[in-house]
């Protein structure tokens, strides 16, 4: 009895200090234990990671702050339309596991620019690939740093900018010291923490709302308090009362749904920080195994996210809509102090009017807080609230570390070692890699403090950039031996340029005094989905230019043939 009272007596902030402190100590301890002593350990963990460990690390690397914090938040606001993120990201991982991972592992290079530079026998191709990798990685890591800032701002009660800086220092320590070796085993720990942190509150709330301990079943079940009413029917009713469209009905055009799903899928298959994970295992068959393990571990969170979204949305509407502001729960005031919830009493009646009509709506909620605030809204124990904070940090930091490694290896290995100073010593290259990581963290921190949007939107743009640049070059490089350097380079340049211009115009609004209306989108496709169009442009330009330029050398064509031969594919061809 005394023990339970003591546990309940510990506040959310103290629980957060305890759980976040313990998890950070684990990460730093692993980094010290597994610090990299060579460039191979720094880049690919010595290519000696087991399929299980690599599967867990890949899942953590893949499930970023966008998956943990922002995806369920988007689904909770967008409803049916939010399913594009689930379909695109899950389908993309299947595409990566089947089409790319084994072949790239057999090719046996450290990085994606390394593959493109050698496959297309060109320094120019390598430079273009490095620039694309940096652009994709910096866009992606900005979302992770933003996620770290949000978690720290609420649970450690510091402002978002301070939270970003704390996150920068932590990730810098273990990424710079341990390299891929340190990051891999840190990510194994981070997967365990983030999945536990995501599932525990989901199970608690599912039992609380529907009486079913399995969130995926509770999501489609009836309410515990009213067994005749389905949870989704109740949310549809609440949404219509407030002027929103039904939660289970979509508002996006079919072409935009298709374009976003496609961009997220092919963007996944072109993400350099995920692809590099498959270079860390011993054999090609281990790459296949770890891809399968990672997919199972990812599905656990992804199949739960729609349930979490519905629980959070329903609870939030019932808790705050049309309630007197003077009597709102403590969690509301805490989040309001971060600036991520804003209430403006427009009609001066002292009540919170949460409505679809922008002129009458008095409540603005940042969708990135939905997962983090969900346990507090549902009155779960303080330790569960703090656990979610630790899980959000684990998700953001695991992906940020992987991205920083891509950035540092692109600079030290692909630019310095392969182009600027081929005679650099092993020690010199390791120093260059660590200095590059320091520079990358600083740039990432800047974008975390000044993000171009909420976490999942920023991340979706990174997928569009990867789809527009890497996917066609990698696919054609593996499966079409006639593909040459001229076609690949032209395709990557055109694809990434088209995506960048569309982002700048329709996401940042640099070309307009005001951001354009949706009606101005090309073919009705949003910036998050334009990667599909840019990818098609890349394919078309690559094939057209290839048709009018010389075929690759015979030895390059032979390599392409070799990496697709399954016989004797047990060892990588370094």
Secondary structure, DSSP 8 states (H G I E B T S, - for coil): -HHHHHHHHS-HHHHHHHHHHHHHHHHHHHHHHT---SHHHHHHGGG-B-HHHHHHHHHHHHS-HIIIIIHHHHHHHHGGGGHHHHHHHHHHHHHIIIIIIHHHHHHT-SSHHHHHHHHTT-HHHHHHHHHHHHHHHHHHHHHHHHHHHHHHHHHS---HHHHHHHHHHHHHHHHHHHHHHHHHHHHHHHHHHHHHHHHHHHHHHHHHHHS-S-HHHHTTSB-SS-TTSBHHHHHHHHHHHTT---TTS--S-HHHHHHHHHHHHHHHTT-HHHHGGGGSBSBHHHHHHHHHHHHHHHHHHHHHHHHHHHHHHHHHHHHHTT-BGGG--HHHHHHHTTTSEEE--SSSSSB----S-TTT--EEE-GGGHHHHHHHHTT--HHHHHHHHHHHHHHHHHHHHHHHHHHHHIIIIIIIIIII-TT--HHHHHHHHHHHHHHHHHHHHHHHHS-SS-HHHHHHHHHHHHIIIIIHHHHHHHH-TT--HHHHHHHHHHHHHHHHHHHIIIII-TTSSS---GGGSGGG--TTTHHHHHHHHHHHHHHHHHHTS----HHHHHHHHHHT--TTTTB---
